[in-house]
Amino acid sequence: PRRYPDYPDAFWGWNLVSSLGAYLAGASMLVFFYVIWRTFAAGEKVAENYWGEGATTLEWQVSSPPPFHTFDELPRVR
């Protein structure tokens, strides 16, 4: 049969591992949904360059979302 209402005593360790893993997965889902709720409910708006002034590469020099034709000519990157 596919489903057993009771397992032999030889498998109690694996049953414990499986049960603890299920509780851990459930707890992590609760934390995940809390973070999602918190982000949508009270999340702060980020700036255009949220990595700070040190991020000066080309992808952070344009607005978000970038316009279709971002650069008329290829910029020089140093």
C-alpha positions as CSV (number, residue, x, y, z in Angstrom):
1,P,0.0,0.0,0.0
2,R,1.1,3.6,-0.6
3,R,0.2,5.1,2.7
4,Y,0.8,3.6,6.1
5,P,-0.9,5.0,9.3
6,D,2.0,3.8,11.3
7,Y,5.7,3.1,10.5
8,P,7.9,0.3,11.9
9,D,10.1,1.4,14.8
10,A,13.2,1.0,12.7
11,F,12.2,4.1,10.8
12,W,11.6,6.5,13.7
13,G,14.8,8.4,13.0
14,W,14.0,9.1,9.4
15,N,10.4,10.0,10.4
16,L,11.9,12.5,12.9
17,V,14.2,14.0,10.2
18,S,11.3,14.3,7.8
19,S,9.1,15.9,10.4
20,L,11.7,18.4,11.4
21,G,12.4,19.2,7.8
22,A,8.7,19.9,7.2
23,Y,8.5,22.2,10.3
24,L,11.6,24.0,9.1
25,A,10.2,24.5,5.6
26,G,6.9,25.7,7.1
27,A,8.7,28.2,9.4
28,S,10.8,29.5,6.5
29,M,7.6,30.1,4.5
30,L,6.1,32.1,7.3
31,V,9.3,34.2,7.4
32,F,9.1,34.7,3.7
33,F,5.5,35.8,3.7
34,Y,6.2,38.2,6.5
35,V,9.0,39.8,4.6
36,I,6.8,40.1,1.5
37,W,4.0,41.6,3.5
38,R,6.4,44.0,5.3
39,T,7.9,45.1,2.0
40,F,4.6,45.9,0.4
41,A,3.1,47.5,3.6
42,A,5.9,49.7,4.8
43,G,8.7,49.4,2.2
44,E,10.8,52.5,1.6
45,K,11.2,53.8,-1.9
46,V,14.8,53.3,-3.2
47,A,16.8,55.9,-5.1
48,E,17.9,55.5,-8.7
49,N,21.4,54.3,-7.6
50,Y,20.6,52.4,-4.4
51,W,24.2,50.9,-4.2
52,G,25.5,54.4,-3.3
53,E,28.0,56.8,-4.7
54,G,30.6,54.1,-5.3
55,A,28.6,52.4,-8.0
56,T,29.6,54.4,-11.0
57,T,29.4,51.8,-13.8
58,L,27.4,52.4,-16.9
59,E,24.2,50.6,-15.9
60,W,23.7,52.9,-12.9
61,Q,24.1,56.1,-15.0
62,V,20.7,55.7,-16.7
63,S,17.2,56.1,-15.2
64,S,15.1,53.1,-14.2
65,P,13.4,51.9,-16.4
66,P,15.9,52.9,-19.1
67,P,14.6,54.6,-22.2
68,F,14.5,52.6,-25.4
69,H,17.4,54.4,-27.1
70,T,19.5,55.1,-24.1
71,F,22.7,56.3,-25.8
72,D,22.9,58.0,-29.2
73,E,26.6,56.9,-29.4
74,L,28.5,54.3,-27.3
75,P,29.9,56.0,-24.2
76,R,33.5,55.5,-23.3
77,V,34.0,53.4,-20.2
78,R,37.2,53.8,-18.2
